[in-house]
Amino acid sequence: MAFVNWILNKVGLETMEMTRMSPIDLFVSKGKGKVVQSNINDACDKELRRRAIQTIVAFFYQAGIAFNVAKLDSFKEMVASIRNYGPYLKPPSYNELKVPLLKNEIDNIDKWVGDQKMEWSKSGCSIMSDGWTHRKQRTLINFLVNSSKGTVFMESIDASSYTKTGEKLFELLDKSVKQIGEANVVQIITEWKQLQFSK
């Protein structure tokens, strides 16, 4: 009875009218002189989506996943691939995630980085570096490479023990340039306000 009441509420009918309706009338309402077919599928689809979304939300909370993960293209692609497969997709097991699927993803990332490097040699790239100080006063420096194909993270360095001088900054950037190839680097972009390197 509760389910029927839910359906009736969804299609805009009053539960009290049920006793004077035929079964077909439950899904048909009258309005302004013409019969309007209520879309029961829409009501059911909304409820199914609500339940599905709630399981995704529960997964985010239980796994401690940051909310900005929902903005990633890969998250949207994952949801789309599950939808395309259909209702009988068997989720990956712990062992699959730990060994073979991890290896597959590493191979995919290596191929993607390889494509990026080819672009660096064709049209050049920019080295991007920024530094920030952790609340425990640790100085961290990130190095990334940007090109028309996208951005690749190179490395993050804990520079807490370094003397914050212009010479040390040059040494770190020079190392990055040599790793990428001097002929491929078009420009270097840095942000060092928080590090306060001396001249």
C-alpha beads as a LAMMPS data file, in Angstrom:
LAMMPS data file: protein, C-alpha beads

199 atoms
198 bonds

1 atom types
1 bond types

-500.0 500.0 xlo xhi
-500.0 500.0 ylo yhi
-500.0 500.0 zlo zhi

Masses

1 110.0

Atoms # bond

1 1 1 0.000 0.000 0.000
2 1 1 2.889 2.372 0.805
3 1 1 4.345 1.830 -2.671
4 1 1 0.976 2.530 -4.290
5 1 1 0.662 5.707 -2.233
6 1 1 4.130 6.745 -3.395
7 1 1 3.172 6.159 -7.029
8 1 1 -0.056 8.092 -6.601
9 1 1 1.741 11.029 -5.046
10 1 1 4.272 11.009 -7.862
11 1 1 1.623 11.243 -10.581
12 1 1 -0.294 13.920 -8.727
13 1 1 -3.291 11.869 -7.508
14 1 1 -4.826 11.861 -4.070
15 1 1 -4.722 8.557 -2.178
16 1 1 -8.298 9.043 -1.015
17 1 1 -9.543 8.873 -4.616
18 1 1 -8.167 5.369 -5.086
19 1 1 -11.410 3.617 -4.078
20 1 1 -13.382 5.242 -6.894
21 1 1 -10.818 4.622 -9.621
22 1 1 -10.300 1.704 -11.933
23 1 1 -6.746 0.335 -12.365
24 1 1 -6.236 2.274 -15.588
25 1 1 -7.440 5.459 -13.898
26 1 1 -4.502 5.251 -11.495
27 1 1 -2.209 6.294 -14.322
28 1 1 -4.543 8.752 -16.056
29 1 1 -5.619 12.166 -14.796
30 1 1 -8.163 14.535 -16.278
31 1 1 -7.329 18.166 -16.878
32 1 1 -9.190 20.924 -18.690
33 1 1 -11.411 18.708 -20.778
34 1 1 -8.826 16.241 -22.039
35 1 1 -7.236 13.099 -20.704
36 1 1 -3.570 13.429 -19.884
37 1 1 -1.388 10.323 -19.608
38 1 1 0.828 10.698 -16.544
39 1 1 4.382 9.592 -17.133
40 1 1 4.868 6.828 -14.581
41 1 1 8.282 6.059 -16.088
42 1 1 9.536 9.522 -15.150
43 1 1 8.507 8.988 -11.551
44 1 1 10.219 5.607 -11.374
45 1 1 13.335 6.901 -13.148
46 1 1 13.656 9.730 -10.634
47 1 1 13.431 7.306 -7.725
48 1 1 15.961 4.901 -9.284
49 1 1 18.348 7.782 -9.923
50 1 1 17.907 9.010 -6.344
51 1 1 18.824 5.578 -4.996
52 1 1 21.790 5.199 -7.347
53 1 1 23.138 8.663 -6.528
54 1 1 22.763 7.964 -2.814
55 1 1 24.956 4.852 -3.108
56 1 1 27.618 6.955 -4.867
57 1 1 27.384 9.565 -2.111
58 1 1 27.727 6.857 0.555
59 1 1 30.830 5.518 -1.221
60 1 1 32.393 9.010 -1.250
61 1 1 31.743 9.463 2.473
62 1 1 32.848 5.977 3.567
63 1 1 36.047 6.079 1.499
64 1 1 36.879 9.658 2.496
65 1 1 36.981 10.805 -1.128
66 1 1 37.255 14.566 -1.718
67 1 1 34.185 16.144 -3.296
68 1 1 36.183 17.724 -6.130
69 1 1 36.732 14.195 -7.496
70 1 1 33.203 14.494 -8.916
71 1 1 34.537 17.215 -11.262
72 1 1 37.069 14.867 -12.892
73 1 1 36.385 13.705 -16.426
74 1 1 37.462 10.206 -15.404
75 1 1 34.677 10.082 -12.780
76 1 1 32.068 10.984 -15.403
77 1 1 33.587 8.482 -17.841
78 1 1 33.385 5.766 -15.171
79 1 1 29.679 6.417 -14.584
80 1 1 29.024 6.439 -18.342
81 1 1 30.878 3.152 -18.888
82 1 1 28.879 1.468 -16.107
83 1 1 25.665 2.716 -17.703
84 1 1 26.741 1.490 -21.144
85 1 1 27.618 -1.976 -19.828
86 1 1 24.217 -2.489 -18.246
87 1 1 22.873 -3.829 -14.948
88 1 1 25.071 -6.936 -14.649
89 1 1 28.536 -5.393 -14.399
90 1 1 30.640 -7.256 -11.853
91 1 1 32.785 -4.779 -9.886
92 1 1 36.567 -5.292 -9.764
93 1 1 37.840 -7.372 -6.875
94 1 1 40.427 -6.326 -4.300
95 1 1 43.114 -8.455 -6.001
96 1 1 42.242 -7.135 -9.466
97 1 1 42.568 -3.551 -8.248
98 1 1 45.822 -4.341 -6.450
99 1 1 47.740 -6.099 -9.239
100 1 1 46.551 -6.499 -12.862
101 1 1 44.336 -3.409 -13.096
102 1 1 46.977 -1.264 -11.396
103 1 1 49.553 -2.458 -13.924
104 1 1 47.142 -1.694 -16.779
105 1 1 46.613 1.834 -15.506
106 1 1 50.355 2.419 -15.082
107 1 1 50.824 1.309 -18.701
108 1 1 48.046 3.683 -19.797
109 1 1 49.630 6.591 -17.914
110 1 1 53.076 5.803 -19.344
111 1 1 51.596 5.850 -22.847
112 1 1 49.828 9.145 -22.118
113 1 1 53.044 10.731 -20.812
114 1 1 54.867 9.400 -23.884
115 1 1 52.353 11.184 -26.126
116 1 1 52.900 14.350 -24.089
117 1 1 56.665 14.136 -24.543
118 1 1 56.255 13.783 -28.297
119 1 1 54.247 16.998 -28.261
120 1 1 57.008 18.739 -26.295
121 1 1 59.495 18.006 -29.059
122 1 1 57.032 19.118 -31.769
123 1 1 55.632 22.392 -30.430
124 1 1 57.559 23.065 -27.221
125 1 1 56.393 23.276 -23.634
126 1 1 56.413 25.393 -20.497
127 1 1 57.851 24.450 -17.112
128 1 1 55.584 25.548 -14.299
129 1 1 56.827 25.695 -10.733
130 1 1 55.218 26.883 -7.548
131 1 1 56.177 26.662 -3.925
132 1 1 54.327 26.856 -0.689
133 1 1 55.039 26.511 2.996
134 1 1 53.240 23.818 4.973
135 1 1 51.675 24.763 8.312
136 1 1 54.556 22.886 9.959
137 1 1 56.924 25.216 8.065
138 1 1 57.943 22.602 5.498
139 1 1 58.738 24.147 2.127
140 1 1 57.377 22.156 -0.818
141 1 1 58.066 22.867 -4.494
142 1 1 56.033 21.405 -7.359
143 1 1 57.273 21.073 -10.938
144 1 1 54.885 20.561 -13.868
145 1 1 55.153 20.651 -17.660
146 1 1 52.451 22.223 -19.793
147 1 1 51.901 21.950 -23.546
148 1 1 49.007 22.042 -26.005
149 1 1 48.298 18.397 -25.065
150 1 1 47.851 19.107 -21.354
151 1 1 49.799 19.293 -18.093
152 1 1 52.098 16.624 -16.660
153 1 1 53.198 16.535 -13.026
154 1 1 56.950 15.963 -12.853
155 1 1 57.893 15.957 -9.188
156 1 1 57.441 17.549 -5.796
157 1 1 60.508 18.460 -3.744
158 1 1 60.766 18.986 -0.001
159 1 1 63.022 22.026 0.095
160 1 1 62.815 22.602 3.848
161 1 1 66.515 21.958 4.331
162 1 1 67.599 24.081 1.361
163 1 1 69.013 27.554 1.717
164 1 1 66.433 29.780 0.080
165 1 1 68.661 31.573 -2.400
166 1 1 68.324 32.517 -6.048
167 1 1 71.157 30.119 -6.858
168 1 1 69.266 27.151 -5.396
169 1 1 66.120 28.084 -7.290
170 1 1 68.125 28.273 -10.516
171 1 1 69.706 24.882 -9.756
172 1 1 66.279 23.210 -9.341
173 1 1 64.841 24.783 -12.490
174 1 1 67.968 23.983 -14.497
175 1 1 67.630 20.330 -13.476
176 1 1 64.045 20.284 -14.759
177 1 1 65.023 21.908 -18.042
178 1 1 67.712 19.275 -18.625
179 1 1 65.262 16.455 -17.876
180 1 1 62.824 17.761 -20.477
181 1 1 65.410 18.901 -22.988
182 1 1 66.563 22.488 -23.411
183 1 1 65.380 22.599 -27.020
184 1 1 61.838 21.744 -25.928
185 1 1 61.398 24.414 -23.240
186 1 1 59.778 27.624 -24.464
187 1 1 59.366 29.371 -21.115
188 1 1 59.490 28.938 -17.352
189 1 1 56.595 30.086 -15.163
190 1 1 57.168 30.380 -11.410
191 1 1 55.293 31.551 -8.321
192 1 1 57.540 32.078 -5.320
193 1 1 55.868 34.727 -3.170
194 1 1 55.388 32.436 -0.208
195 1 1 58.911 31.047 -0.374
196 1 1 60.629 34.456 -0.173
197 1 1 63.837 33.385 -1.867
198 1 1 66.564 35.947 -1.472
199 1 1 68.258 37.500 -4.498

Bonds

1 1 1 2
2 1 2 3
3 1 3 4
4 1 4 5
5 1 5 6
6 1 6 7
7 1 7 8
8 1 8 9
9 1 9 10
10 1 10 11
11 1 11 12
12 1 12 13
13 1 13 14
14 1 14 15
15 1 15 16
16 1 16 17
17 1 17 18
18 1 18 19
19 1 19 20
20 1 20 21
21 1 21 22
22 1 22 23
23 1 23 24
24 1 24 25
25 1 25 26
26 1 26 27
27 1 27 28
28 1 28 29
29 1 29 30
30 1 30 31
31 1 31 32
32 1 32 33
33 1 33 34
34 1 34 35
35 1 35 36
36 1 36 37
37 1 37 38
38 1 38 39
39 1 39 40
40 1 40 41
41 1 41 42
42 1 42 43
43 1 43 44
44 1 44 45
45 1 45 46
46 1 46 47
47 1 47 48
48 1 48 49
49 1 49 50
50 1 50 51
51 1 51 52
52 1 52 53
53 1 53 54
54 1 54 55
55 1 55 56
56 1 56 57
57 1 57 58
58 1 58 59
59 1 59 60
60 1 60 61
61 1 61 62
62 1 62 63
63 1 63 64
64 1 64 65
65 1 65 66
66 1 66 67
67 1 67 68
68 1 68 69
69 1 69 70
70 1 70 71
71 1 71 72
72 1 72 73
73 1 73 74
74 1 74 75
75 1 75 76
76 1 76 77
77 1 77 78
78 1 78 79
79 1 79 80
80 1 80 81
81 1 81 82
82 1 82 83
83 1 83 84
84 1 84 85
85 1 85 86
86 1 86 87
87 1 87 88
88 1 88 89
89 1 89 90
90 1 90 91
91 1 91 92
92 1 92 93
93 1 93 94
94 1 94 95
95 1 95 96
96 1 96 97
97 1 97 98
98 1 98 99
99 1 99 100
100 1 100 101
101 1 101 102
102 1 102 103
103 1 103 104
104 1 104 105
105 1 105 106
106 1 106 107
107 1 107 108
108 1 108 109
109 1 109 110
110 1 110 111
111 1 111 112
112 1 112 113
113 1 113 114
114 1 114 115
115 1 115 116
116 1 116 117
117 1 117 118
118 1 118 119
119 1 119 120
120 1 120 121
121 1 121 122
122 1 122 123
123 1 123 124
124 1 124 125
125 1 125 126
126 1 126 127
127 1 127 128
128 1 128 129
129 1 129 130
130 1 130 131
131 1 131 132
132 1 132 133
133 1 133 134
134 1 134 135
135 1 135 136
136 1 136 137
137 1 137 138
138 1 138 139
139 1 139 140
140 1 140 141
141 1 141 142
142 1 142 143
143 1 143 144
144 1 144 145
145 1 145 146
146 1 146 147
147 1 147 148
148 1 148 149
149 1 149 150
150 1 150 151
151 1 151 152
152 1 152 153
153 1 153 154
154 1 154 155
155 1 155 156
156 1 156 157
157 1 157 158
158 1 158 159
159 1 159 160
160 1 160 161
161 1 161 162
162 1 162 163
163 1 163 164
164 1 164 165
165 1 165 166
166 1 166 167
167 1 167 168
168 1 168 169
169 1 169 170
170 1 170 171
171 1 171 172
172 1 172 173
173 1 173 174
174 1 174 175
175 1 175 176
176 1 176 177
177 1 177 178
178 1 178 179
179 1 179 180
180 1 180 181
181 1 181 182
182 1 182 183
183 1 183 184
184 1 184 185
185 1 185 186
186 1 186 187
187 1 187 188
188 1 188 189
189 1 189 190
190 1 190 191
191 1 191 192
192 1 192 193
193 1 193 194
194 1 194 195
195 1 195 196
196 1 196 197
197 1 197 198
198 1 198 199
